[in-house]
Amino acid sequence: MHLAALKRWHWIVIGLVLGFVIGKAQQGFQGELYGDLVEGFGYQLTDQGRFENALTQEYQGYRLFKDITVYPRWVSDNHGGRKLVHVVVGRYWSGHEEIIEGKAQAVWRPTCFIAAVPYKPQMDFLAFRKANSPDYAGQFRAAGPNPTVLDYLNVMQSAAGVSYSYAWWDAHPLLTWTLAGLVIIGLIWPTLINLMTFGTWRRPPEARALSLWGVRGTSERAKPASMVNTAPTDDPDQELEAALQGAAPSDAESGVAPAVKTLSSAPLEPAATVPTGPSKEFGAEKEDFYPTERHAPRKN
């Protein structure tokens, strides 16, 4: 099928279904967050103190924990329910150089830290307070009774220049992918097809077909061509031939309606009696198979 033949509502349905399937699949593939090597996130850093120190400590101008992205995840709470955690993913260097090709080098490896909610910092915010600087501890307390690691990173962004990004699309993958399918496949994609095919943003209007709504059937039948009256002629053979053909060629070509022959209202005259010969009599004897003409006996 040609892509231009599909209308926008077709693409909207396709986008919703495809986005729902992808979101459902991603939601099902999200495994539990356990082990030293967490699938998809790297090695797990379990020491909260080392995690907070690595956010601000530097080596040759590079933070020990850098390229940070925070992923929200729902995991089991060991009580039959689900709880929210934040997976802080980045590249981490432990501070120990490795020998690579005969040289001691610092190697940053994919690492993650799983932060519970609420998040309780171990670092003292007073260590970052300077003259005329805001009250960082007060900013963190203002986040509410259940602060998260996002609130902590926001304060550290102001206090120590820590940068990070938040993977908001990972919080609800089913909803995110369904909306993405609606926007990309249902709205953007058909618009691009219209531009490439018709040269306009919108699909040009199509000729509407005749509607048969409210049309009722009829029992009238078209008269066969042999029943169409034709103009009378003096020649019976021509009149018969014209009746069989439906209409005289000259009448059809000229567009003149054939004349209708009117019937006379005068009383019918009795038909002339046809003279007949002498009457004959038929009969059958016992030995006859069928009746034969009877003849009067001859006079001697």
Backbone as CSV, one residue per row, in Angstrom:
resi,resn,N_x,N_y,N_z,CA_x,CA_y,CA_z,C_x,C_y,C_z
1,MET,0.845,-1.195,0.000,0.000,0.000,0.000,0.878,1.241,0.000
2,HIS,0.507,2.247,-0.790,1.241,3.497,-0.837,1.057,4.247,0.474
3,LEU,2.176,4.811,0.986,2.098,5.492,2.282,1.173,6.689,2.245
4,ALA,1.127,7.375,1.087,0.274,8.566,0.991,-1.204,8.217,1.044
5,ALA,-1.544,6.940,0.820,-2.959,6.551,0.851,-3.493,6.484,2.277
6,LEU,-2.608,6.368,3.265,-3.046,6.318,4.657,-3.346,7.727,5.146
7,LYS,-4.457,7.881,5.825,-4.851,9.175,6.363,-4.226,9.381,7.743
8,ARG,-4.354,10.615,8.253,-3.694,10.943,9.513,-4.216,10.094,10.668
9,TRP,-5.516,9.812,10.673,-6.042,9.033,11.801,-5.514,7.604,11.767
10,HIS,-5.167,7.112,10.549,-4.530,5.794,10.472,-3.176,5.823,11.184
11,TRP,-2.368,6.873,10.907,-1.050,6.991,11.534,-1.177,7.198,13.039
12,ILE,-2.205,7.907,13.500,-2.389,8.105,14.942,-2.621,6.762,15.634
13,VAL,-3.463,5.927,15.040,-3.723,4.603,15.619,-2.448,3.760,15.622
14,ILE,-1.701,3.784,14.505,-0.457,3.013,14.426,0.535,3.508,15.473
15,GLY,0.655,4.840,15.637,1.580,5.385,16.613,1.229,5.013,18.040
16,LEU,-0.060,5.065,18.373,-0.477,4.704,19.726,-0.198,3.234,20.024
17,VAL,-0.527,2.370,19.064,-0.319,0.934,19.279,1.172,0.621,19.378
18,LEU,1.981,1.175,18.458,3.415,0.892,18.476,4.072,1.451,19.737
19,GLY,3.702,2.675,20.145,4.271,3.239,21.365,3.899,2.444,22.598
20,PHE,2.648,1.967,22.646,2.216,1.160,23.791,3.012,-0.144,23.863
21,VAL,3.234,-0.782,22.712,3.972,-2.053,22.699,5.420,-1.843,23.147
22,ILE,6.080,-0.781,22.634,7.470,-0.528,23.019,7.565,-0.190,24.508
23,GLY,6.638,0.656,25.006,6.652,1.004,26.415,6.422,-0.197,27.316
24,LYS,5.501,-1.065,26.893,5.232,-2.271,27.680,6.444,-3.187,27.705
25,ALA,7.126,-3.283,26.554,8.313,-4.133,26.492,9.434,-3.566,27.356
26,GLN,9.669,-2.252,27.307,10.715,-1.651,28.122,10.394,-1.779,29.606
27,GLN,9.128,-1.614,29.958,8.737,-1.763,31.356,8.974,-3.187,31.842
28,GLY,8.757,-4.151,30.960,8.980,-5.543,31.353,10.444,-5.914,31.440
29,PHE,11.290,-5.221,30.645,12.711,-5.546,30.640,13.481,-4.866,31.775
30,GLN,12.851,-3.949,32.488,13.534,-3.298,33.598,13.673,-4.289,34.757
31,GLY,14.900,-4.728,34.957,15.146,-5.719,35.990,15.355,-5.085,37.347
32,GLU,15.544,-5.924,38.337,15.796,-5.456,39.695,17.217,-4.890,39.785
33,LEU,17.394,-3.959,40.694,18.672,-3.285,40.867,19.440,-3.971,41.998
34,TYR,20.261,-4.937,41.655,21.016,-5.656,42.672,22.321,-6.141,42.046
35,GLY,23.255,-6.536,42.926,24.543,-7.058,42.477,25.591,-5.967,42.344
36,ASP,26.830,-6.412,42.234,27.932,-5.462,42.062,27.881,-4.790,40.698
37,LEU,27.427,-5.502,39.687,27.317,-4.945,38.343,25.832,-4.900,37.985
38,VAL,25.260,-3.710,38.047,23.841,-3.532,37.770,23.646,-3.455,36.257
39,GLU,22.737,-4.276,35.753,22.535,-4.355,34.317,22.097,-3.006,33.743
40,GLY,22.840,-2.527,32.750,22.521,-1.292,32.061,23.066,-0.040,32.707
41,PHE,23.621,-0.145,33.948,24.086,1.042,34.659,25.549,0.966,35.083
42,GLY,26.133,-0.188,35.123,27.548,-0.303,35.505,27.722,-0.804,36.927
43,TYR,28.942,-0.616,37.434,29.269,-1.093,38.776,28.538,-0.256,39.830
44,GLN,28.093,-0.939,40.884,27.337,-0.244,41.927,28.268,0.276,43.017
45,LEU,28.137,1.565,43.302,28.867,2.204,44.385,27.945,2.243,45.593
46,THR,28.269,1.468,46.591,27.368,1.321,47.740,27.693,2.267,48.884
47,ASP,28.864,2.899,48.875,29.269,3.789,49.959,28.752,5.196,49.656
48,GLN,27.769,5.677,50.430,27.187,6.995,50.186,28.208,8.105,50.413
49,GLY,29.083,7.951,51.414,30.096,8.966,51.677,31.046,9.126,50.492
50,ARG,31.501,8.030,49.919,32.402,8.092,48.754,31.684,8.710,47.560
51,PHE,30.396,8.416,47.436,29.616,9.004,46.333,29.544,10.519,46.467
52,GLU,29.247,11.036,47.669,29.122,12.479,47.849,30.473,13.179,47.727
53,ASN,31.544,12.560,48.198,32.876,13.154,48.060,33.310,13.194,46.599
54,ALA,32.968,12.127,45.848,33.389,12.067,44.455,32.686,13.117,43.597
55,LEU,31.536,13.616,44.057,30.831,14.643,43.295,31.602,15.962,43.250
56,THR,32.404,16.230,44.292,33.086,17.529,44.391,34.593,17.428,44.237
57,GLN,35.175,16.264,44.491,36.626,16.117,44.380,37.038,16.063,42.914
58,GLU,38.249,16.585,42.641,38.737,16.660,41.271,40.123,16.012,41.160
59,TYR,40.416,15.577,39.932,41.746,15.066,39.605,42.102,15.635,38.234
60,GLN,43.136,16.468,38.233,43.589,17.136,37.011,42.433,17.857,36.306
61,GLY,41.594,18.491,37.085,40.497,19.278,36.538,39.229,18.486,36.252
62,TYR,39.206,17.188,36.549,38.040,16.342,36.299,37.468,15.851,37.626
63,ARG,36.151,15.869,37.752,35.496,15.329,38.946,35.642,13.806,38.962
64,LEU,35.747,13.282,40.172,35.877,11.825,40.282,34.596,11.109,39.842
65,PHE,33.473,11.777,40.003,32.188,11.224,39.530,31.601,12.262,38.573
66,LYS,31.550,11.947,37.294,31.159,12.919,36.273,30.165,12.297,35.296
67,ASP,29.681,13.148,34.375,28.704,12.716,33.346,27.493,12.049,34.010
68,ILE,26.857,12.779,34.909,25.830,12.200,35.775,24.452,12.309,35.127
69,THR,23.708,11.213,35.183,22.299,11.156,34.776,21.530,10.386,35.848
70,VAL,20.394,10.927,36.236,19.580,10.308,37.300,18.366,9.648,36.656
71,TYR,18.158,8.350,36.957,17.042,7.576,36.422,16.085,7.208,37.562
72,PRO,14.817,7.559,37.467,13.841,7.109,38.474,13.404,5.672,38.182
73,ARG,13.323,4.867,39.215,12.906,3.477,39.052,12.013,3.063,40.208
74,TRP,11.076,2.168,39.897,10.213,1.585,40.916,10.659,0.143,41.153
75,VAL,10.989,-0.167,42.392,11.477,-1.493,42.745,10.623,-2.037,43.880
76,SER,10.744,-3.334,44.124,9.973,-3.963,45.198,10.505,-3.509,46.557
77,ASP,9.598,-3.377,47.516,9.970,-2.899,48.850,10.052,-4.019,49.886
78,ASN,10.071,-5.285,49.391,10.147,-6.462,50.266,8.899,-6.648,51.123
79,HIS,7.840,-5.907,50.823,6.579,-6.057,51.562,5.409,-6.258,50.587
80,GLY,5.727,-6.676,49.403,4.695,-6.885,48.387,4.304,-5.629,47.638
81,GLY,4.961,-4.515,47.908,4.644,-3.263,47.227,5.802,-2.774,46.379
82,ARG,5.698,-1.508,45.957,6.738,-0.897,45.133,7.164,0.425,45.773
83,LYS,8.422,0.764,45.601,8.939,2.021,46.129,9.811,2.689,45.080
84,LEU,9.921,4.004,45.197,10.689,4.794,44.247,12.121,4.955,44.733
85,VAL,13.067,4.721,43.825,14.476,4.995,44.080,15.021,5.774,42.884
86,HIS,16.177,6.378,43.066,16.841,7.102,41.980,18.215,6.470,41.752
87,VAL,18.469,6.103,40.514,19.754,5.520,40.135,20.607,6.631,39.544
88,VAL,21.651,7.022,40.268,22.561,8.068,39.802,23.668,7.386,39.008
89,VAL,23.680,7.595,37.709,24.595,6.904,36.796,25.619,7.904,36.269
90,GLY,26.862,7.482,36.224,27.918,8.330,35.686,29.195,7.532,35.467
91,ARG,30.297,8.250,35.382,31.609,7.625,35.233,32.430,7.993,36.474
92,TYR,32.979,6.946,37.113,33.620,7.122,38.422,35.052,6.594,38.385
93,TRP,35.942,7.390,39.066,37.319,6.937,39.277,37.562,6.828,40.765
94,SER,38.051,5.687,41.177,38.230,5.411,42.609,39.411,6.143,43.207
95,GLY,40.273,6.736,42.400,41.460,7.422,42.921,42.717,6.602,42.774
96,HIS,42.609,5.361,42.325,43.776,4.493,42.132,44.067,4.383,40.637
97,GLU,45.284,4.745,40.268,45.681,4.692,38.863,45.923,3.254,38.441
98,GLU,45.708,2.999,37.162,45.924,1.680,36.589,47.050,1.760,35.564
99,ILE,47.798,0.673,35.452,48.902,0.603,34.513,48.362,0.137,33.169
100,ILE,48.392,1.007,32.188,47.913,0.692,30.847,49.043,1.012,29.872
101,GLU,49.497,-0.024,29.157,50.599,0.096,28.196,51.836,0.703,28.860
102,GLY,52.081,0.263,30.100,53.277,0.690,30.809,53.183,2.044,31.449
103,LYS,51.989,2.684,31.434,51.828,4.005,32.020,50.705,3.987,33.047
104,ALA,50.902,4.724,34.131,49.875,4.851,35.165,48.842,5.869,34.708
105,GLN,47.590,5.441,34.627,46.524,6.313,34.114,45.294,6.202,35.009
106,ALA,44.533,7.291,35.043,43.245,7.295,35.752,42.166,6.825,34.784
107,VAL,41.358,5.870,35.202,40.329,5.280,34.339,38.966,5.493,34.995
108,TRP,38.066,6.180,34.292,36.687,6.369,34.751,35.816,5.252,34.184
109,ARG,35.145,4.528,35.030,34.327,3.400,34.590,32.846,3.679,34.861
110,PRO,31.944,3.076,34.057,30.499,3.250,34.308,30.136,2.760,35.703
111,THR,29.538,3.650,36.481,29.229,3.350,37.874,27.879,3.955,38.221
112,CYS,27.183,3.374,39.169,25.881,3.889,39.592,25.796,3.859,41.111
113,PHE,24.979,4.764,41.609,24.676,4.807,43.041,23.159,4.839,43.177
114,ILE,22.607,3.936,43.980,21.162,3.830,44.151,20.774,4.601,45.399
115,ALA,20.022,5.704,45.201,19.646,6.595,46.305,18.200,6.336,46.704
116,ALA,18.003,6.109,47.982,16.649,5.862,48.479,15.900,7.176,48.632
117,VAL,14.574,7.053,48.832,13.697,8.209,49.092,13.026,7.977,50.452
118,PRO,13.169,8.888,51.400,13.876,10.183,51.309,15.388,10.004,51.375
119,TYR,16.090,11.003,50.833,17.552,10.976,50.812,18.081,11.834,51.962
120,LYS,19.026,11.258,52.720,19.600,11.945,53.875,21.103,12.130,53.632
121,PRO,21.533,13.326,53.306,22.960,13.559,53.019,23.844,13.312,54.239
122,GLN,25.068,12.852,53.957,26.054,12.680,55.009,27.040,13.846,55.047
123,MET,27.120,14.596,53.968,28.048,15.711,53.898,27.473,16.918,54.625
124,ASP,28.368,17.685,55.275,27.969,18.893,55.972,27.970,20.053,54.972
125,PHE,26.827,20.683,54.803,26.735,21.786,53.851,27.559,23.009,54.283
126,LEU,27.918,23.067,55.567,28.704,24.213,56.028,30.089,24.251,55.389
127,ALA,30.575,23.089,54.897,31.887,23.058,54.263,31.917,23.869,52.974
128,PHE,30.767,24.153,52.397,30.707,24.900,51.139,30.212,26.330,51.332
129,ARG,29.953,26.689,52.565,29.433,28.031,52.814,30.582,29.043,52.849
130,LYS,30.418,30.101,52.100,31.402,31.167,52.042,30.709,32.473,52.392
131,ALA,31.495,33.538,52.306,30.929,34.855,52.606,29.861,35.202,51.573
132,ASN,28.766,35.699,52.094,27.633,36.110,51.251,27.014,34.940,50.464
133,SER,27.302,33.700,50.842,26.696,32.541,50.162,25.379,32.181,50.843
134,PRO,24.476,31.569,50.135,23.175,31.220,50.735,23.303,30.084,51.738
135,ASP,22.256,29.860,52.450,22.207,28.773,53.422,21.822,27.497,52.672
136,TYR,22.829,26.677,52.325,22.559,25.469,51.546,21.771,24.435,52.354
137,ALA,22.079,24.353,53.606,21.333,23.413,54.448,19.870,23.816,54.523
138,GLY,19.612,25.106,54.609,18.228,25.580,54.625,17.525,25.315,53.301
139,GLN,18.237,25.426,52.194,17.647,25.120,50.877,17.245,23.649,50.796
140,PHE,18.092,22.789,51.340,17.768,21.359,51.272,16.573,21.032,52.156
141,ARG,16.489,21.646,53.325,15.344,21.397,54.212,14.057,21.935,53.613
142,ALA,14.173,22.969,52.798,12.972,23.542,52.169,12.380,22.628,51.103
143,ALA,13.095,21.578,50.733,12.584,20.655,49.712,11.391,19.859,50.205
144,GLY,11.180,19.788,51.526,10.027,19.071,52.039,10.421,17.935,52.941
145,PRO,9.423,17.214,53.444,9.710,16.131,54.396,10.343,14.904,53.743
146,ASN,10.166,14.746,52.435,10.728,13.590,51.741,11.633,14.053,50.592
147,PRO,12.788,14.621,50.910,13.681,15.081,49.852,14.301,13.898,49.109
148,THR,14.716,14.131,47.896,15.336,13.103,47.063,16.765,13.517,46.738
149,VAL,17.478,12.607,46.086,18.839,12.920,45.662,18.848,14.032,44.623
150,LEU,17.731,14.236,43.949,17.628,15.355,43.014,17.698,16.681,43.762
151,ASP,17.040,16.755,44.916,17.123,17.969,45.726,18.550,18.189,46.215
152,TYR,19.232,17.110,46.570,20.617,17.232,47.012,21.509,17.718,45.867
153,LEU,21.331,17.180,44.675,22.145,17.595,43.528,21.857,19.039,43.139
154,ASN,20.609,19.484,43.327,20.288,20.882,43.036,21.055,21.826,43.968
155,VAL,21.141,21.445,45.260,21.885,22.271,46.204,23.370,22.233,45.885
156,MET,23.882,21.055,45.527,25.300,20.935,45.215,25.648,21.618,43.889
157,GLN,24.680,21.768,43.046,24.920,22.524,41.819,25.209,23.986,42.125
158,SER,24.495,24.524,43.110,24.735,25.905,43.530,25.995,26.016,44.392
159,ALA,26.239,24.990,45.220,27.356,25.078,46.160,28.694,24.744,45.526
160,ALA,28.731,23.724,44.636,30.018,23.257,44.108,30.031,23.090,42.598
161,GLY,28.998,23.527,41.916,29.000,23.435,40.460,28.794,22.029,39.921
162,VAL,28.119,21.176,40.681,27.841,19.810,40.211,26.773,19.872,39.119
163,SER,27.032,19.226,37.990,26.074,19.203,36.875,25.526,17.791,36.685
164,TYR,24.279,17.725,36.292,23.636,16.429,36.076,22.434,16.634,35.152
165,SER,21.872,15.531,34.680,20.632,15.537,33.884,19.680,14.508,34.467
166,TYR,18.407,14.730,34.216,17.366,13.853,34.778,16.650,13.133,33.648
167,ALA,16.605,11.814,33.716,15.936,10.991,32.697,14.453,10.882,33.047
168,TRP,13.716,11.973,32.796,12.304,11.996,33.166,11.482,10.979,32.383
169,TRP,11.944,10.647,31.171,11.202,9.712,30.326,11.215,8.281,30.882
170,ASP,12.122,8.008,31.819,12.248,6.650,32.345,11.352,6.392,33.538
171,ALA,10.685,7.455,34.034,9.831,7.281,35.209,8.593,6.452,34.880
172,HIS,7.962,6.743,33.747,6.766,6.006,33.325,6.932,5.643,31.848
173,PRO,7.654,4.562,31.549,7.961,4.235,30.151,6.732,3.953,29.298
174,LEU,5.682,3.376,29.913,4.482,3.064,29.131,3.825,4.347,28.630
175,LEU,3.637,5.316,29.523,3.029,6.580,29.130,3.943,7.361,28.194
176,THR,5.235,7.350,28.490,6.194,8.119,27.685,6.229,7.622,26.249
177,TRP,6.332,6.315,26.056,6.434,5.770,24.705,5.113,5.883,23.949
178,THR,3.992,5.778,24.663,2.700,5.934,23.990,2.534,7.354,23.453
179,LEU,2.881,8.349,24.274,2.805,9.741,23.811,3.824,10.005,22.714
180,ALA,5.004,9.402,22.819,6.016,9.582,21.773,5.536,9.008,20.443
181,GLY,4.886,7.841,20.478,4.338,7.269,19.252,3.255,8.138,18.649
182,LEU,2.414,8.750,19.517,1.359,9.637,19.031,1.950,10.859,18.329
183,VAL,2.970,11.482,18.935,3.532,12.708,18.374,4.369,12.426,17.129
184,ILE,5.259,11.432,17.214,6.203,11.188,16.115,5.520,10.520,14.929
185,ILE,4.808,9.418,15.190,4.206,8.659,14.085,2.835,9.208,13.712
186,GLY,2.070,9.678,14.691,0.713,10.136,14.397,0.625,11.560,13.896
187,LEU,1.592,12.429,14.256,1.505,13.836,13.872,2.642,14.267,12.945
188,ILE,3.885,14.018,13.346,5.023,14.495,12.553,5.179,13.702,11.261
189,TRP,5.098,12.379,11.347,5.346,11.540,10.174,4.343,11.792,9.044
190,PRO,3.015,11.806,9.276,2.098,12.095,8.158,2.282,13.498,7.594
191,THR,2.708,14.460,8.428,2.970,15.804,7.906,4.128,15.784,6.922
192,LEU,5.188,15.037,7.234,6.314,14.913,6.308,5.894,14.222,5.014
193,ILE,5.033,13.217,5.111,4.563,12.528,3.907,3.746,13.479,3.042
194,ASN,2.905,14.307,3.653,2.121,15.283,2.887,3.032,16.287,2.181
195,LEU,4.103,16.716,2.857,5.025,17.659,2.232,5.746,17.036,1.048
196,MET,6.169,15.788,1.193,6.903,15.130,0.109,5.992,14.712,-1.038
197,THR,4.737,14.373,-0.737,3.836,13.858,-1.776,3.007,14.962,-2.418
198,PHE,2.406,15.821,-1.592,1.486,16.835,-2.101,2.053,18.252,-2.053
199,GLY,3.176,18.450,-1.342,3.760,19.774,-1.241,3.040,20.697,-0.287
200,THR,2.188,20.166,0.573,1.447,20.967,1.546,1.521,20.288,2.912
201,TRP,1.264,21.105,3.973,1.279,20.553,5.325,0.127,19.602,5.558
202,ARG,-1.000,19.919,4.949,-2.195,19.107,5.139,-2.510,18.344,3.867
203,ARG,-3.193,17.241,4.022,-3.605,16.423,2.892,-4.688,17.159,2.113
204,PRO,-4.544,17.286,0.766,-5.574,17.998,-0.007,-6.905,17.279,0.090
205,PRO,-8.012,18.044,0.030,-9.328,17.401,0.146,-9.596,16.487,-1.037
206,GLU,-10.245,15.378,-0.757,-10.595,14.412,-1.788,-12.030,14.637,-2.240
207,ALA,-12.289,14.240,-3.506,-13.653,14.344,-4.034,-14.565,13.392,-3.265
208,ARG,-15.636,13.951,-2.740,-16.547,13.130,-1.948,-17.418,12.270,-2.857
209,ALA,-17.543,11.036,-2.495,-18.374,10.120,-3.272,-19.852,10.429,-3.047
210,LEU,-20.680,10.044,-4.031,-22.113,10.263,-3.904,-22.663,9.418,-2.764
211,SER,-23.426,10.033,-1.918,-24.000,9.320,-0.784,-25.309,8.664,-1.196
212,LEU,-25.478,7.416,-0.804,-26.704,6.670,-1.081,-27.633,6.658,0.125
213,TRP,-27.316,7.508,1.118,-28.155,7.556,2.310,-29.528,8.125,1.958
214,GLY,-30.582,7.427,2.322,-31.943,7.893,2.069,-32.490,7.524,0.710
215,VAL,-31.694,6.868,-0.139,-32.182,6.470,-1.454,-32.992,5.198,-1.310
216,ARG,-34.207,5.218,-1.862,-35.079,4.049,-1.765,-35.129,3.339,-3.104
217,GLY,-35.327,2.041,-3.017,-35.424,1.257,-4.238,-36.782,1.449,-4.907
218,THR,-36.902,1.089,-6.158,-38.142,1.208,-6.921,-38.400,-0.077,-7.663
219,SER,-39.678,-0.367,-7.852,-40.055,-1.601,-8.554,-40.204,-1.390,-10.048
220,GLU,-40.043,-0.156,-10.527,-40.182,0.103,-11.955,-39.013,-0.498,-12.702
221,ARG,-39.321,-1.079,-13.791,-38.299,-1.695,-14.627,-38.221,-0.962,-15.959
222,ALA,-37.033,-0.894,-16.441,-36.851,-0.229,-17.740,-37.510,-1.050,-18.833
223,LYS,-38.156,-0.353,-19.722,-38.815,-1.050,-20.812,-37.766,-1.587,-21.774
224,PRO,-37.953,-2.821,-22.228,-36.999,-3.343,-23.212,-37.114,-2.573,-24.516
225,ALA,-36.035,-2.597,-25.235,-35.991,-1.824,-26.481,-37.041,-2.259,-27.470
226,SER,-37.457,-3.557,-27.390,-38.439,-4.051,-28.355,-39.830,-3.490,-28.097
227,MET,-40.071,-2.874,-26.883,-41.392,-2.358,-26.572,-41.521,-0.871,-26.830
228,VAL,-40.467,-0.234,-27.294,-40.532,1.193,-27.573,-41.337,1.419,-28.837
229,ASN,-42.333,2.322,-28.750,-43.175,2.608,-29.899,-42.392,3.359,-30.953
230,THR,-42.634,3.053,-32.155,-41.986,3.730,-33.279,-43.066,4.297,-34.175
231,ALA,-42.628,5.184,-34.997,-43.579,5.813,-35.923,-44.111,4.782,-36.898
232,PRO,-45.402,4.818,-37.178,-45.983,3.838,-38.111,-45.498,4.089,-39.538
233,THR,-45.431,3.025,-40.263,-45.051,3.101,-41.681,-46.082,2.367,-42.502
234,ASP,-46.066,2.650,-43.783,-47.008,1.974,-44.666,-46.588,0.555,-44.953
235,ASP,-45.294,0.295,-44.847,-44.805,-1.049,-45.157,-44.840,-1.899,-43.894
236,PRO,-45.619,-2.992,-43.860,-45.678,-3.844,-42.648,-44.337,-4.442,-42.288
237,ASP,-43.535,-4.794,-43.313,-42.230,-5.404,-43.016,-41.313,-4.418,-42.318
238,GLN,-41.292,-3.175,-42.788,-40.469,-2.157,-42.137,-40.955,-1.874,-40.726
239,GLU,-42.281,-1.861,-40.531,-42.833,-1.619,-39.209,-42.450,-2.730,-38.243
240,LEU,-42.472,-3.977,-38.713,-42.083,-5.100,-37.873,-40.600,-5.042,-37.534
241,GLU,-39.784,-4.711,-38.526,-38.346,-4.626,-38.275,-38.014,-3.503,-37.299
242,ALA,-38.689,-2.374,-37.412,-38.456,-1.259,-36.489,-38.883,-1.613,-35.070
243,ALA,-39.982,-2.362,-34.960,-40.440,-2.779,-33.629,-39.450,-3.720,-32.970
244,LEU,-38.832,-4.629,-33.789,-37.859,-5.562,-33.239,-36.581,-4.852,-32.805
245,GLN,-36.183,-3.849,-33.553,-34.959,-3.121,-33.243,-35.159,-2.098,-32.138
246,GLY,-36.369,-1.699,-31.832,-36.628,-0.755,-30.757,-36.934,0.625,-31.245
247,ALA,-36.288,1.107,-32.255,-36.524,2.446,-32.777,-35.882,2.536,-34.138
248,ALA,-36.438,3.365,-34.984,-35.869,3.562,-36.308,-34.574,4.311,-36.191
249,PRO,-33.504,3.988,-36.964,-32.229,4.688,-36.869,-32.375,6.168,-37.130
250,SER,-33.260,6.525,-38.019,-33.402,7.943,-38.324,-33.948,8.724,-37.136
251,ASP,-34.870,8.119,-36.362,-35.429,8.785,-35.204,-34.387,8.921,-34.099
252,ALA,-33.562,7.874,-33.895,-32.558,7.929,-32.844,-31.505,8.969,-33.158
253,GLU,-31.102,9.063,-34.451,-30.059,10.021,-34.813,-30.579,11.440,-34.749
254,SER,-31.818,11.674,-35.162,-32.338,13.042,-35.198,-32.795,13.525,-33.842
255,GLY,-33.005,12.579,-32.883,-33.441,12.988,-31.553,-34.917,13.275,-31.466
256,VAL,-35.711,12.972,-32.536,-37.151,13.224,-32.543,-37.850,12.035,-31.918
257,ALA,-38.745,12.277,-31.006,-39.467,11.200,-30.351,-40.408,10.540,-31.339
258,PRO,-40.446,9.220,-31.386,-41.335,8.537,-32.330,-42.799,8.825,-32.014
259,ALA,-43.592,8.918,-33.076,-45.024,9.183,-32.917,-45.727,7.958,-32.377
260,VAL,-46.709,8.212,-31.555,-47.476,7.128,-30.954,-48.749,6.920,-31.760
261,LYS,-48.983,5.704,-32.180,-50.155,5.391,-32.981,-51.382,5.345,-32.082
262,THR,-52.404,6.135,-32.438,-53.637,6.183,-31.643,-54.609,5.122,-32.120
263,LEU,-55.362,4.585,-31.172,-56.343,3.560,-31.491,-57.695,4.207,-31.774
264,SER,-58.432,3.635,-32.715,-59.749,4.161,-33.076,-60.786,3.694,-32.070
265,SER,-61.720,4.600,-31.763,-62.777,4.242,-30.822,-64.048,3.763,-31.506
266,ALA,-64.050,3.620,-32.866,-65.236,3.154,-33.606,-65.499,1.696,-33.302
267,PRO,-66.757,1.265,-33.337,-67.065,-0.161,-33.072,-66.444,-1.058,-34.118
268,LEU,-66.072,-2.245,-33.666,-65.443,-3.208,-34.573,-66.460,-3.759,-35.559
269,GLU,-66.048,-3.928,-36.796,-66.902,-4.514,-37.835,-66.734,-6.010,-37.839
270,PRO,-67.819,-6.722,-38.098,-67.687,-8.204,-38.153,-66.798,-8.602,-39.309
271,ALA,-66.035,-9.630,-39.051,-65.125,-10.119,-40.091,-65.928,-10.761,-41.213
272,ALA,-65.413,-10.620,-42.410,-66.086,-11.211,-43.585,-66.064,-12.713,-43.503
273,THR,-67.210,-13.310,-43.853,-67.312,-14.772,-43.806,-66.606,-15.367,-45.011
274,VAL,-65.733,-16.274,-44.704,-64.973,-16.925,-45.788,-65.795,-18.092,-46.315
275,PRO,-66.087,-18.088,-47.611,-66.877,-19.207,-48.182,-66.132,-20.506,-48.038
276,THR,-66.849,-21.507,-47.660,-66.239,-22.832,-47.491,-66.932,-23.827,-48.416
277,GLY,-66.339,-24.948,-48.652,-66.914,-26.003,-49.502,-67.940,-26.803,-48.748
278,PRO,-68.408,-27.849,-49.365,-69.395,-28.712,-48.720,-68.829,-29.314,-47.452
279,SER,-69.693,-29.480,-46.503,-69.255,-30.037,-45.222,-68.908,-31.500,-45.365
280,LYS,-67.956,-31.904,-44.560,-67.523,-33.295,-44.603,-67.782,-33.924,-43.259
281,GLU,-68.004,-35.236,-43.249,-68.296,-35.977,-42.048,-67.224,-37.030,-41.834
282,PHE,-66.786,-37.151,-40.615,-65.725,-38.109,-40.284,-66.239,-39.081,-39.261
283,GLY,-65.736,-40.290,-39.297,-66.107,-41.326,-38.361,-65.105,-42.433,-38.373
284,ALA,-65.254,-43.392,-37.478,-64.309,-44.494,-37.377,-65.055,-45.761,-37.047
285,GLU,-64.690,-46.807,-37.739,-65.214,-48.133,-37.466,-64.359,-48.802,-36.399
286,LYS,-64.751,-50.029,-36.022,-63.992,-50.743,-34.999,-62.595,-51.077,-35.463
287,GLU,-62.457,-51.402,-36.745,-61.133,-51.797,-37.234,-60.271,-50.590,-37.643
288,ASP,-60.872,-49.356,-37.605,-60.089,-48.154,-37.985,-59.215,-47.703,-36.805
289,PHE,-57.995,-47.246,-37.200,-57.068,-46.715,-36.168,-57.381,-45.275,-35.826
290,TYR,-57.868,-44.495,-36.780,-58.225,-43.095,-36.554,-59.404,-42.787,-37.453
291,PRO,-60.141,-41.713,-37.166,-61.349,-41.405,-37.973,-60.992,-41.086,-39.420
292,THR,-61.904,-41.476,-40.310,-61.744,-41.190,-41.744,-63.019,-40.548,-42.256
293,GLU,-62.860,-39.956,-43.380,-64.021,-39.261,-43.962,-65.064,-40.296,-44.410
294,ARG,-66.307,-39.954,-44.073,-67.407,-40.836,-44.499,-67.948,-40.383,-45.839
295,HIS,-68.184,-41.270,-46.678,-68.728,-40.970,-48.024,-70.151,-41.542,-48.134
296,ALA,-70.933,-40.765,-48.757,-72.332,-41.238,-48.967,-72.315,-42.435,-49.907
297,PRO,-73.218,-43.368,-49.707,-73.257,-44.569,-50.600,-73.620,-44.149,-52.039
298,ARG,-72.946,-44.800,-52.939,-73.208,-44.509,-54.350,-74.539,-45.097,-54.778
299,LYS,-75.192,-44.360,-55.644,-76.459,-44.869,-56.203,-76.165,-45.660,-57.445
300,ASN,-76.792,-46.803,-57.508,-76.618,-47.668,-58.685,-77.551,-47.222,-59.791
